[in-house]
Amino acid sequence: MVPGGTPHEALSPPLRIAGDLTEEFLVPVDQIGLWNNVADLAATIDVVGGASFARLGQTGIVLVEPRVFRDNRGEFWETYHTEKFSQAGIGAQFVQDNHSISVQHVLRGLHYQVSRPQGKLIRAIRGEVFDVAVDLRRSSATFGKWFGTLLSAENRRMMYLPAGFAHGFCTSSLEAEVVYKCTDLYSPEHERTLLWNDATVGIPWPVSEPIVAEKDRRGQTWEHAEFFE
C-alpha cells in the first residue's frame, strides 16, 4: 500500500493510450501520482518517438514511459534518447550516473545541492520505490509542494525533476535498485538535506519508521532549510 491506503496500481496506470496519439491530452495528476492534494493540477501527455511524456503543469517535472519492443527473445527499450527527450521538453545535459541498492523500508533523502543544483532522471531497474520531489524554488507557483509516484522495474517509468527540487525515495519492495542521471556533478560541500518527515512539508511516506542514514536524520526542517530563488 502507498500513502493513504491507495493501491499500488492506482499510481501506475499506463501513460500510453490505444492507437496513435495525434495531439496532447490531459489527465488528472492523481492518476499518476500524489501531489499535495492540489486538485486543479493536470498532467499533459504526449508521445514522442513512441515514448510517453507526462508534464506536470508548469513544475518542470516529467514522467517518462518508454516504448517497449517484445518478441520471443525478450524485450528492448530506450532508456534515454537526447533528441526525443529534448523534443519532449527535457533538454538537460547529464554529466553523472548514480546507482543505489536499498533493502525494504530504506528511505533516502530528501537531498539537494545549493549553488550547484542537480536535475535528475530517475528510474528503478529492480523492485519498487515511492519517489518524491519537493519544490524548493521561491519563484515557483508550487514552492513547498511535493510530488510522489511509484517507480518500478515493472512499470519502467522514469521521473525527471529539474534543478531546484529536493529528492528522496522509499523502498516498498524487498529490495530495489535505483539508477539516476544528474545534470551536475556531486558536490559534498554544496549538499543539503531536508528532513524527510518535516511536518510542514507533510509527505505521507508508505512506512512510519523507515531505515534512515544518520545524515538524513539530521536533516534541516523547512523553517531552517536553504532554498533557491
LOTI-48053 format. One record per residue (C-alpha): residue number from 1; x, y, z negated. Coordinates in steps of 0.1 Angstrom, whole numbers, plus 5000, padded with zeros to 4 digits. Each point is the difference from the previous one (the first is absolute). Example, Ala and Ser with C-alpha at 12.3 -4.5 7.8 and 13.67 -1.06 7.14 Angstrom:
BEGIN
@nr=1 c1=5123 c2=4955 c3=4922
@nr=2 c1=5014 c2=5034 c3=5007
***
This chain:
BEGIN
@nr=1 c1=5000 c2=5000 c3=5000
@nr=2 c1=5011 c2=5036 c3=5007
@nr=3 c1=4992 c2=5030 c3=4979
@nr=4 c1=4964 c2=5003 c3=4990
@nr=5 c1=4993 c2=4964 c3=5008
@nr=6 c1=4999 c2=5005 c3=5038
@nr=7 c1=5007 c2=4968 c3=5019
@nr=8 c1=5033 c2=4999 c3=5019
@nr=9 c1=4982 c2=4995 c3=5033
@nr=10 c1=4982 c2=5033 c3=4995
@nr=11 c1=5032 c2=5019 c3=5005
@nr=12 c1=5013 c2=4978 c3=5028
@nr=13 c1=4975 c2=5000 c3=5029
@nr=14 c1=5017 c2=5002 c3=5034
@nr=15 c1=5007 c2=5035 c3=5013
@nr=16 c1=4993 c2=4986 c3=5035
@nr=17 c1=4966 c2=5000 c3=5016
@nr=18 c1=4988 c2=4976 c3=5027
@nr=19 c1=5007 c2=5009 c3=5036
@nr=20 c1=5023 c2=5028 c3=5014
@nr=21 c1=5000 c2=5032 c3=4980
@nr=22 c1=4995 c2=5030 c3=5023
@nr=23 c1=4998 c2=5027 c3=4973
@nr=24 c1=5007 c2=5007 c3=4964
@nr=25 c1=4974 c2=4990 c3=4974
@nr=26 c1=4995 c2=5007 c3=4963
@nr=27 c1=4996 c2=4977 c3=4970
@nr=28 c1=4995 c2=5008 c3=4963
@nr=29 c1=5033 c2=4998 c3=4981
@nr=30 c1=4984 c2=4976 c3=4975
@nr=31 c1=4999 c2=4973 c3=5027
@nr=32 c1=5038 c2=4999 c3=5002
@nr=33 c1=5011 c2=5012 c3=4965
@nr=34 c1=4994 c2=5019 c3=4969
@nr=35 c1=5002 c2=5038 c3=4999
@nr=36 c1=4992 c2=5018 c3=4968
@nr=37 c1=4963 c2=4997 c3=5007
@nr=38 c1=5002 c2=5027 c3=5027
@nr=39 c1=4969 c2=4990 c3=5019
@nr=40 c1=5004 c2=5025 c3=5029
@nr=41 c1=5034 c2=4988 c3=5011
@nr=42 c1=4999 c2=4979 c3=5031
@nr=43 c1=5026 c2=4981 c3=5020
@nr=44 c1=5004 c2=5005 c3=5037
@nr=45 c1=5009 c2=4968 c3=5018
@nr=46 c1=5014 c2=4997 c3=5035
@nr=47 c1=5020 c2=4974 c3=5019
@nr=48 c1=5034 c2=5007 c3=5015
@nr=49 c1=5017 c2=4972 c3=5020
@nr=50 c1=4977 c2=4974 c3=4984
@nr=51 c1=5008 c2=5010 c3=4964
@nr=52 c1=4974 c2=5017 c3=4978
@nr=53 c1=5008 c2=5032 c3=4982
@nr=54 c1=4977 c2=5014 c3=4972
@nr=55 c1=5008 c2=5036 c3=4990
@nr=56 c1=4987 c2=5011 c3=4967
@nr=57 c1=4986 c2=5035 c3=5005
@nr=58 c1=5027 c2=5026 c3=4999
@nr=59 c1=5021 c2=4982 c3=4974
@nr=60 c1=5026 c2=4987 c3=5025
@nr=61 c1=4995 c2=4964 c3=4987
@nr=62 c1=4995 c2=4975 c3=5028
@nr=63 c1=4991 c2=4963 c3=4997
@nr=64 c1=5013 c2=4979 c3=5029
@nr=65 c1=4987 c2=4966 c3=5011
@nr=66 c1=5021 c2=4983 c3=5027
@nr=67 c1=4987 c2=4981 c3=5030
@nr=68 c1=5008 c2=4963 c3=4994
@nr=69 c1=5007 c2=4976 c3=5029
@nr=70 c1=4993 c2=4964 c3=4992
@nr=71 c1=5005 c2=4967 c3=5019
@nr=72 c1=5009 c2=4964 c3=4993
@nr=73 c1=5035 c2=5011 c3=4989
@nr=74 c1=4989 c2=5024 c3=4973
@nr=75 c1=4997 c2=5038 c3=4999
@nr=76 c1=5018 c2=5032 c3=5011
@nr=77 c1=4994 c2=5037 c3=4993
@nr=78 c1=5019 c2=5033 c3=4999
@nr=79 c1=5007 c2=5014 c3=4966
@nr=80 c1=5012 c2=5033 c3=5014
@nr=81 c1=5002 c2=5017 c3=5034
@nr=82 c1=5013 c2=5036 c3=5000
@nr=83 c1=4980 c2=5011 c3=5031
@nr=84 c1=4967 c2=4985 c3=4989
@nr=85 c1=5003 c2=5012 c3=4964
@nr=86 c1=5009 c2=5035 c3=5012
@nr=87 c1=4970 c2=5000 c3=5024
@nr=88 c1=4978 c2=4991 c3=4970
@nr=89 c1=5014 c2=5029 c3=4979
@nr=90 c1=5029 c2=4983 c3=4982
@nr=91 c1=5030 c2=5017 c3=5014
@nr=92 c1=5023 c2=4994 c3=4971
@nr=93 c1=5035 c2=4988 c3=5005
@nr=94 c1=5009 c2=4972 c3=4976
@nr=95 c1=5036 c2=4997 c3=4986
@nr=96 c1=4998 c2=4973 c3=4973
@nr=97 c1=4982 c2=4967 c3=4995
@nr=98 c1=4993 c2=4985 c3=4966
@nr=99 c1=4989 c2=4965 c3=4989
@nr=100 c1=4987 c2=4990 c3=4966
@nr=101 c1=4986 c2=4968 c3=4984
@nr=102 c1=4977 c2=5003 c3=4970
@nr=103 c1=4982 c2=4974 c3=4979
@nr=104 c1=4963 c2=5003 c3=4991
@nr=105 c1=4990 c2=5031 c3=4980
@nr=106 c1=5033 c2=5018 c3=5007
@nr=107 c1=4993 c2=5037 c3=5005
@nr=108 c1=5026 c2=5022 c3=5017
@nr=109 c1=4996 c2=5038 c3=5000
@nr=110 c1=4989 c2=5026 c3=5003
@nr=111 c1=5032 c2=5011 c3=5018
@nr=112 c1=5009 c2=5030 c3=5021
@nr=113 c1=5031 c2=5022 c3=5007
@nr=114 c1=5002 c2=5038 c3=4996
@nr=115 c1=5021 c2=5020 c3=5024
@nr=116 c1=5004 c2=4969 c3=5022
@nr=117 c1=4964 c2=4987 c3=5002
@nr=118 c1=4993 c2=4967 c3=5018
@nr=119 c1=4973 c2=4991 c3=5024
@nr=120 c1=4994 c2=4962 c3=4999
@nr=121 c1=4985 c2=4973 c3=5021
@nr=122 c1=4991 c2=4971 c3=4977
@nr=123 c1=4988 c2=4964 c3=5006
@nr=124 c1=4998 c2=4967 c3=4981
@nr=125 c1=5016 c2=4971 c3=5019
@nr=126 c1=4991 c2=4974 c3=4973
@nr=127 c1=4972 c2=5001 c3=4974
@nr=128 c1=4979 c2=5031 c3=4992
@nr=129 c1=5004 c2=5033 c3=4983
@nr=130 c1=4977 c2=5029 c3=4990
@nr=131 c1=5019 c2=5029 c3=5015
@nr=132 c1=4995 c2=5036 c3=4989
@nr=133 c1=5011 c2=5035 c3=5011
@nr=134 c1=4994 c2=5032 c3=4979
@nr=135 c1=5000 c2=5034 c3=5017
@nr=136 c1=5026 c2=5023 c3=4983
@nr=137 c1=4998 c2=5029 c3=5026
@nr=138 c1=4986 c2=5031 c3=4983
@nr=139 c1=4990 c2=5014 c3=5034
@nr=140 c1=4980 c2=4969 c3=5009
@nr=141 c1=4962 c2=4999 c3=4997
@nr=142 c1=5004 c2=4966 c3=4984
@nr=143 c1=5026 c2=5010 c3=4974
@nr=144 c1=4998 c2=4977 c3=4970
@nr=145 c1=4979 c2=4974 c3=5019
@nr=146 c1=5011 c2=4964 c3=5005
@nr=147 c1=4992 c2=4974 c3=5026
@nr=148 c1=5004 c2=4962 c3=4995
@nr=149 c1=4995 c2=4971 c3=5023
@nr=150 c1=5009 c2=4963 c3=5002
@nr=151 c1=5030 c2=4991 c3=5021
@nr=152 c1=5005 c2=4963 c3=5005
@nr=153 c1=5017 c2=4974 c3=5023
@nr=154 c1=4965 c2=4989 c3=5010
@nr=155 c1=4987 c2=5034 c3=5011
@nr=156 c1=5034 c2=5011 c3=5015
@nr=157 c1=4990 c2=5036 c3=4992
@nr=158 c1=5026 c2=5028 c3=4995
@nr=159 c1=4996 c2=5033 c3=4983
@nr=160 c1=5019 c2=5031 c3=5011
@nr=161 c1=5002 c2=5029 c3=4975
@nr=162 c1=5018 c2=5032 c3=5009
@nr=163 c1=5025 c2=5018 c3=4978
@nr=164 c1=4984 c2=5016 c3=4970
@nr=165 c1=4983 c2=4969 c3=4984
@nr=166 c1=5009 c2=4979 c3=4970
@nr=167 c1=4998 c2=4963 c3=5008
@nr=168 c1=4996 c2=4968 c3=4981
@nr=169 c1=4984 c2=4966 c3=5002
@nr=170 c1=4989 c2=4971 c3=4978
@nr=171 c1=5003 c2=4963 c3=5009
@nr=172 c1=4967 c2=4982 c3=4999
@nr=173 c1=5012 c2=4966 c3=5015
@nr=174 c1=5023 c2=4976 c3=4982
@nr=175 c1=5029 c2=5017 c3=5018
@nr=176 c1=5003 c2=5026 c3=5027
@nr=177 c1=5027 c2=5013 c3=5024
@nr=178 c1=4997 c2=5036 c3=5011
@nr=179 c1=5021 c2=5017 c3=5027
@nr=180 c1=4999 c2=5037 c3=5008
@nr=181 c1=5017 c2=5025 c3=5022
@nr=182 c1=5011 c2=5034 c3=4987
@nr=183 c1=5005 c2=5033 c3=5018
@nr=184 c1=5029 c2=5010 c3=4977
@nr=185 c1=5027 c2=4981 c3=4981
@nr=186 c1=4996 c2=4990 c3=4964
@nr=187 c1=5014 c2=5028 c3=4978
@nr=188 c1=5002 c2=4990 c3=4963
@nr=189 c1=5005 c2=5036 c3=4988
@nr=190 c1=4968 c2=5011 c3=5017
@nr=191 c1=4979 c2=4971 c3=4990
@nr=192 c1=4970 c2=5007 c3=4977
@nr=193 c1=4973 c2=4977 c3=4984
@nr=194 c1=4964 c2=5010 c3=4994
@nr=195 c1=4986 c2=4980 c3=4971
@nr=196 c1=4981 c2=4970 c3=5015
@nr=197 c1=4971 c2=5002 c3=4975
@nr=198 c1=4998 c2=5038 c3=4996
@nr=199 c1=4964 c2=5009 c3=4989
@nr=200 c1=4998 c2=5031 c3=5022
@nr=201 c1=5008 c2=4980 c3=5032
@nr=202 c1=4978 c2=4971 c3=4988
@nr=203 c1=5009 c2=4972 c3=5023
@nr=204 c1=4979 c2=4969 c3=4992
@nr=205 c1=5028 c2=4974 c3=5004
@nr=206 c1=4989 c2=4964 c3=5003
@nr=207 c1=5018 c2=4990 c3=4968
@nr=208 c1=4999 c2=5017 c3=4966
@nr=209 c1=5034 c2=4989 c3=4988
@nr=210 c1=5024 c2=4997 c3=5030
@nr=211 c1=5036 c2=4991 c3=5000
@nr=212 c1=5018 c2=5034 c3=5003
@nr=213 c1=5037 c2=5010 c3=5001
@nr=214 c1=5013 c2=5021 c3=4972
@nr=215 c1=5005 c2=5030 c3=5022
@nr=216 c1=4964 c2=4998 c3=5011
@nr=217 c1=4988 c2=4998 c3=4964
@nr=218 c1=5018 c2=5033 c3=4995
@nr=219 c1=4983 c2=5017 c3=5030
@nr=220 c1=4988 c2=5036 c3=4997
@nr=221 c1=4964 c2=5008 c3=4993
@nr=222 c1=4981 c2=5021 c3=5026
@nr=223 c1=5004 c2=5030 c3=4977
@nr=224 c1=5038 c2=4998 c3=5001
@nr=225 c1=5005 c2=4986 c3=5035
@nr=226 c1=5019 c2=5018 c3=5028
@nr=227 c1=4979 c2=5008 c3=5031
@nr=228 c1=5005 c2=5010 c3=5036
@nr=229 c1=4988 c2=5033 c3=5015
***
